[in-house]
Amino acid sequence: QQVSLIDVRKEINFCKKVGVPILGVVENMSGLRQVLSDFRFVKQGEGGEMDATEWALNYIKEKAPELLTMVACSEVFDSSKG
């Protein structure tokens, strides 16, 4: 883990020196955890994707408001691949 931290610090310093903005750091073999109310919902259609966030959140508020405080978890990297 120490070697990984050193590598990340080197890369951050490099990006700062050359003026490349850092959008974020991904923790390897980690998962995504996000409150359901922070998600963006998209509906697939013949014309492509359509934003359905407002509709979905309103539906959840009406039918199951307790879901809005739940945290959705997803693996960023599939851990079964080794």
HELIX and SHEET records of a PDB file:
HELIX    1   1 GLN A    2  VAL A   18  1                                  17    
HELIX    2   2 LEU A   36  ASP A   38  5                                   3    
HELIX    3   3 THR A   53  LYS A   63  1                                  11    
HELIX    4   4 PRO A   65  THR A   69  5                                   5    
HELIX    5   5 SER A   79  LYS A   81  5                                   3    
SHEET    1   A 2 GLY A  31  VAL A  35  0                                        
SHEET    2   A 2 VAL A  71  GLU A  75 -1                                        
SHEET    1   B 2 VAL A  42  GLY A  45  0                                        
SHEET    2   B 2 GLY A  48  ASP A  51 -1                                        
END                                                                             
